[in-house]
Amino acid sequence: MNAQSMNPQSTTLLIIGGGPGGYVAAIRAAQLGIATTLIEAEQLGGTCLNIGCIPSKALIHAADEFEKTRHYAGDGGESVLGIRVQSPRIDLAQTVRWKDGIVHKLTSGVTALLKKNGVQVVKGWAHIIDGKTVEVKREGEAPLRFICQHLLLASGSQPVALPNMPFGGSVINSTEALSPSSLPQRLVVVGAGYIGLELGTAYRKLGAEVSVVEALDRVLPAYDEDLSKPVAASLQRLGVQLHLGCTVQGLNANGDAVRVRNAQGEESELAADLVLVAVGRRPRTEGWGLEGLMLDMAGRAVKIDDQCRTSMRDVWAIGDLTGRR
């Protein structure tokens, strides 16, 4: 039976996206007695919980502990505290498993809350047919079709790629950087926002040589300069090389270095085994039929009012999709 001939399921509120916007809205709606269905293709919890703040902080914690151990292993393995460590090493596979365990515990909590409050959760890829109808493709199963009274869009965001250095091979995004299979000897981070600096700091403490390239003249350019100064000083103490006021031109012919150009127009190369592009995120608007609704947009984001209403009646949007955090 195909999606066209199947009997559609009905729900009052249909939510696309199980991140902090989507799952919190689903729980609250269900608590108010509204029949609610939540569609999520990947893991519940969204970017922050699965591939953002939480796993990043876990990786940083592991890197901090490893750095302390390496410190105590220096100078013959002796310290004024009497702590002695010989030849420390890190098992990255185990570190990643530990990080993933923390994430799984938290996402399991989100799943339990949704179930407790009576939210129907459907795992699959949503595709909008119209403002009242959504088709869900499921792996290894027949697709489902839902008809709703209200549609809430909470699809979140995705990493921004550079036109001259697309993701693939040695060029990775923050999601891939959180689950390394091995430690690069030389990492180049493109973008000195908080995502790039967090991950760059973690990799440096794990033992990699790290260089950060930023087009503007300071780190954390979106924040107050008084806040960015101590961060820059800390990075320099760690041995992170900062290349500020420089733009990335792409990889060199051999693919083992990043070409950068400074404000004076001079070009140079930064050797790199791995390149982390962390120049920001953009609303996830493509690949799931959103364009068919012809909603008013604010740049790449869906335009909403102060009650999260879009330009189509009974269609709502929330979170990164709207350009708001």
Sequence and secondary structure as in RCSB ss.txt:
>XXXX:A:sequence
MNAQSMNPQSTTLLIIGGGPGGYVAAIRAAQLGIATTLIEAEQLGGTCLNIGCIPSKALIHAADEFEKTRHYAGD
GGESVLGIRVQSPRIDLAQTVRWKDGIVHKLTSGVTALLKKNGVQVVKGWAHIIDGKTVEVKREGEAPLRFICQH
LLLASGSQPVALPNMPFGGSVINSTEALSPSSLPQRLVVVGAGYIGLELGTAYRKLGAEVSVVEALDRVLPAYDE
DLSKPVAASLQRLGVQLHLGCTVQGLNANGDAVRVRNAQGEESELAADLVLVAVGRRPRTEGWGLEGLMLDMAGR
AVKIDDQCRTSMRDVWAIGDLTGRR
>XXXX:A:secstr
  TTTS  EEEEEEEE  SHHHHHHHHHHHHTT  EEEEESS TTHHHHHHSHHHHHHHHHHHHHHHHHHHHHSG
GG  TT     S    HHHHHHHHHHHHHHHHHHHHHHHHHTT EEEESEEEEEETTEEEEEETTEEEEEEEEEE
EEE   EEE  BTTB SBTTEE HHHHTS SS  SEEEEE  SHHHHHHHHHHHHHT EEEEEESSSSSSTTS H
HHHHHHHHHHHHHT EEEET EEEEE TTSSEEEEE TTS EEEEE SEEEE S EEE  SSSSGGGG   EETT
EE   TT B SSTTEEE GGGGT  
